[in-house]
Amino acid sequence: MSDIDIRPLDTVDAIHVAAGVLDRVWGEKGTMPANILRALEHAGNYVVGLYDGEAMIGASAAFFGPPAARSMHSHITGVLPGHQGRGLGRQLKNHQRDWALERGVGHITWTFDPLIPRNAHFNLAVLGARVTDYLVNQYGEMDDDVNRGDESDRLLVSWALAEPPAPTPTDAAISAVVPVPDDIEGLRRTDPAAAADWRVRVREEVRGHLASGRRIGGFDRRGYLILS
């Protein structure tokens, strides 16, 4: 675990720095505008910066869901290149969890691209979040350096904060697997047509399994989503 400090962004200057950090992560100006971050923070939502000393190296924003749901939706988290692999994802999720529980929130939801293995492993195998939906082209066309040229399909997950992590299905319970590419981000740059084929293939396979009553229960680091 790293020594990164996570701090609320409660000044205009800090909010603008965070917006700039997120622009650098996604390679697009206006990724998460400062005025939106400021409005979310001012309304009492979760808006934080990740600091290495006094340098902000990442930022995250989440907002409350419908009152009766006692939920919070984690919309965006970005860490500058060169700072990955320091346990920041787990540290941030633990911070989000504690922050949410203090405010009576029972679940945190978020979306992630099912074609990115490291995200699938972290969300499903490490955190034990549960997949609740497959969202087709959820955000429409995105022109940032990470997503450009691809449709924005996402898995929606829910993390029950006061419950044990959802277990990965045992071998006996696995009824299907769906392979994902090793490096979809690189493939988008080098072979967009192949990347698009992967998107459609995974979409059709996963949605077909879900329609038949199966559920996504985990991710195997050999490169496939696990269904039971």
C-alpha positions as CSV (number, residue, x, y, z in Angstrom):
1,M,0.0,0.0,0.0
2,S,1.3,3.5,-0.9
3,D,1.7,6.5,1.3
4,I,-0.6,8.6,-0.9
5,D,-2.8,11.1,1.0
6,I,-6.4,11.4,-0.1
7,R,-7.9,14.9,0.6
8,P,-11.3,16.5,0.0
9,L,-11.1,19.2,-2.7
10,D,-12.9,22.1,-1.0
11,T,-11.2,25.1,-2.7
12,V,-11.6,26.4,-6.2
13,D,-7.9,26.2,-6.8
14,A,-7.7,22.5,-5.9
15,I,-10.8,21.8,-8.1
16,H,-9.1,23.4,-11.1
17,V,-5.9,21.4,-10.5
18,A,-8.0,18.2,-10.3
19,A,-9.8,19.0,-13.6
20,G,-6.3,19.5,-15.2
21,V,-5.1,16.1,-13.8
22,L,-8.1,14.3,-15.3
23,D,-7.6,16.0,-18.6
24,R,-4.0,14.8,-18.6
25,V,-5.1,11.2,-17.8
26,W,-7.6,11.0,-20.6
27,G,-5.8,13.3,-23.0
28,E,-8.8,15.5,-23.6
29,K,-9.7,18.9,-22.4
30,G,-12.9,19.1,-20.5
31,T,-12.9,15.5,-19.3
32,M,-14.5,16.6,-16.0
33,P,-15.0,20.3,-16.1
34,A,-14.0,22.3,-13.0
35,N,-17.4,23.8,-12.6
36,I,-19.1,20.4,-12.4
37,L,-16.5,19.1,-9.9
38,R,-17.1,22.3,-7.8
39,A,-20.9,21.9,-8.0
40,L,-20.7,18.2,-6.9
41,E,-18.4,19.1,-4.0
42,H,-20.5,22.1,-2.9
43,A,-23.6,19.9,-2.8
44,G,-21.9,17.4,-0.4
45,N,-20.7,14.7,-2.8
46,Y,-17.4,12.9,-2.9
47,V,-14.7,14.9,-4.6
48,V,-11.1,14.1,-3.6
49,G,-7.6,14.5,-4.8
50,L,-4.8,11.9,-4.4
51,Y,-1.6,13.6,-3.3
52,D,2.0,12.5,-3.3
53,G,3.4,15.1,-0.9
54,E,1.9,18.3,-2.1
55,A,1.6,17.2,-5.8
56,M,-1.8,16.0,-6.9
57,I,-1.4,12.9,-8.9
58,G,-5.0,11.8,-9.2
59,A,-8.6,12.7,-8.6
60,S,-12.0,11.1,-8.0
61,A,-15.6,12.1,-8.0
62,A,-18.8,10.3,-6.9
63,F,-22.3,11.5,-6.3
64,F,-25.3,10.3,-4.3
65,G,-28.0,8.2,-5.9
66,P,-31.8,8.2,-5.2
67,P,-32.4,8.8,-1.4
68,A,-34.2,5.5,-0.9
69,A,-31.4,3.5,-2.5
70,R,-28.8,4.7,0.0
71,S,-26.2,4.5,-2.8
72,M,-23.4,6.5,-4.3
73,H,-22.2,6.4,-7.9
74,S,-18.5,6.6,-8.5
75,H,-18.3,8.4,-11.8
76,I,-14.6,9.1,-12.5
77,T,-11.2,8.3,-11.1
78,G,-7.9,9.0,-12.8
79,V,-4.3,8.7,-11.8
80,L,-1.4,10.3,-13.7
81,P,0.8,7.9,-15.8
82,G,3.8,6.7,-13.8
83,H,1.9,6.4,-10.6
84,Q,0.1,3.1,-11.2
85,G,0.9,-0.1,-9.4
86,R,1.2,1.5,-6.0
87,G,-2.0,0.1,-4.5
88,L,-3.9,3.3,-5.3
89,G,-7.0,1.7,-6.5
90,R,-7.5,-0.3,-3.3
91,Q,-6.6,2.7,-1.1
92,L,-9.1,4.9,-2.9
93,K,-11.9,2.3,-2.7
94,N,-11.3,1.9,1.0
95,H,-11.4,5.6,1.4
96,Q,-14.7,5.8,-0.6
97,R,-16.1,3.0,1.5
98,D,-15.4,4.7,4.8
99,W,-16.6,8.0,3.5
100,A,-19.9,6.5,2.3
101,L,-20.5,4.4,5.4
102,E,-20.2,7.5,7.6
103,R,-23.0,9.1,5.6
104,G,-25.4,6.1,5.7
105,V,-24.6,4.8,2.2
106,G,-24.8,1.0,1.8
107,H,-23.7,0.5,-1.8
108,I,-21.3,2.2,-4.3
109,T,-22.0,1.7,-8.0
110,W,-19.7,2.4,-11.0
111,T,-19.1,1.3,-14.5
112,F,-16.1,-0.2,-16.2
113,D,-15.1,-1.3,-19.7
114,P,-15.4,-5.2,-19.8
115,L,-12.6,-5.3,-22.4
116,I,-9.9,-4.0,-20.0
117,P,-8.6,-7.0,-18.0
118,R,-7.0,-5.1,-15.1
119,N,-10.2,-3.3,-14.3
120,A,-12.3,-6.5,-14.5
121,H,-9.9,-8.3,-12.2
122,F,-9.8,-5.5,-9.7
123,N,-13.5,-4.8,-9.6
124,L,-14.7,-8.4,-9.6
125,A,-11.9,-10.6,-8.2
126,V,-10.3,-8.1,-5.7
127,L,-13.2,-6.0,-4.5
128,G,-15.9,-8.6,-5.1
129,A,-18.4,-6.2,-6.6
130,R,-21.4,-7.7,-8.3
131,V,-22.3,-7.0,-11.9
132,T,-25.9,-5.8,-12.2
133,D,-26.2,-4.8,-15.9
134,Y,-24.5,-4.7,-19.3
135,L,-24.8,-1.2,-20.7
136,V,-24.5,-0.8,-24.5
137,N,-22.6,2.3,-25.7
138,Q,-23.5,3.9,-22.3
139,Y,-21.7,7.3,-22.9
140,G,-22.0,7.4,-26.7
141,E,-18.9,8.4,-28.7
142,M,-16.0,9.4,-26.6
143,D,-13.1,11.3,-28.2
144,D,-10.4,11.0,-25.5
145,D,-7.1,9.2,-25.9
146,V,-8.3,6.1,-23.9
147,N,-11.7,5.4,-25.7
148,R,-11.4,7.1,-29.1
149,G,-12.7,4.9,-32.0
150,D,-14.7,2.5,-29.8
151,E,-18.2,2.2,-28.5
152,S,-18.5,2.8,-24.8
153,D,-20.1,-0.5,-23.6
154,R,-19.8,-0.8,-19.8
155,L,-20.5,-3.3,-17.0
156,L,-22.4,-1.7,-14.1
157,V,-21.4,-3.1,-10.7
158,S,-22.6,-2.6,-7.2
159,W,-20.4,-2.9,-4.2
160,A,-22.2,-3.8,-0.9
161,L,-20.1,-2.0,1.7
162,A,-21.1,-3.9,4.8
163,E,-21.1,-7.3,3.2
164,P,-18.3,-9.8,2.4
165,P,-16.9,-9.6,-1.2
166,A,-19.0,-11.6,-3.7
167,P,-17.2,-14.9,-4.1
168,T,-15.8,-16.0,-7.5
169,P,-17.8,-19.1,-8.7
170,T,-16.2,-22.4,-8.1
171,D,-15.1,-24.4,-11.1
172,A,-18.1,-26.6,-10.7
173,A,-20.4,-23.6,-10.8
174,I,-18.9,-22.0,-13.9
175,S,-21.3,-22.5,-16.9
176,A,-19.6,-20.2,-19.4
177,V,-16.6,-18.0,-20.0
178,V,-16.1,-15.0,-22.3
179,P,-12.6,-14.2,-23.4
180,V,-11.4,-10.5,-23.6
181,P,-8.4,-9.1,-25.4
182,D,-5.1,-8.7,-23.7
183,D,-4.7,-5.0,-24.6
184,I,-7.7,-3.4,-26.1
185,E,-6.3,0.1,-25.6
186,G,-3.3,-0.7,-27.7
187,L,-5.5,-2.5,-30.3
188,R,-7.6,0.6,-30.7
189,R,-4.5,2.5,-31.8
190,T,-3.0,-0.2,-34.0
191,D,-6.0,-2.0,-35.4
192,P,-9.3,-0.2,-34.8
193,A,-11.3,-2.8,-36.9
194,A,-10.0,-5.7,-34.7
195,A,-10.9,-3.7,-31.6
196,A,-14.4,-3.1,-32.9
197,D,-14.8,-6.8,-33.6
198,W,-13.8,-7.6,-30.0
199,R,-16.4,-5.1,-28.7
200,V,-19.2,-6.7,-30.7
201,R,-18.2,-10.2,-30.0
202,V,-18.0,-9.7,-26.2
203,R,-21.2,-7.7,-26.2
204,E,-23.1,-10.4,-28.0
205,E,-21.7,-13.3,-26.0
206,V,-22.2,-11.6,-22.6
207,R,-25.7,-10.3,-23.4
208,G,-26.7,-13.8,-24.7
209,H,-25.6,-15.4,-21.5
210,L,-27.3,-12.8,-19.3
211,A,-30.5,-13.3,-21.3
212,S,-30.4,-17.0,-20.6
213,G,-30.3,-16.4,-16.9
214,R,-26.5,-16.6,-16.2
215,R,-24.7,-13.9,-14.3
216,I,-21.1,-12.6,-14.4
217,G,-19.5,-13.8,-11.3
218,G,-15.8,-13.0,-11.7
219,F,-12.7,-12.6,-13.9
220,D,-9.9,-15.1,-14.5
221,R,-6.5,-13.5,-15.0
222,R,-5.9,-15.8,-17.9
223,G,-8.2,-13.4,-19.8
224,Y,-11.9,-14.2,-19.5
225,L,-15.1,-13.2,-17.8
226,I,-16.6,-16.0,-15.7
227,L,-20.3,-16.7,-15.7
228,S,-22.4,-19.1,-13.6
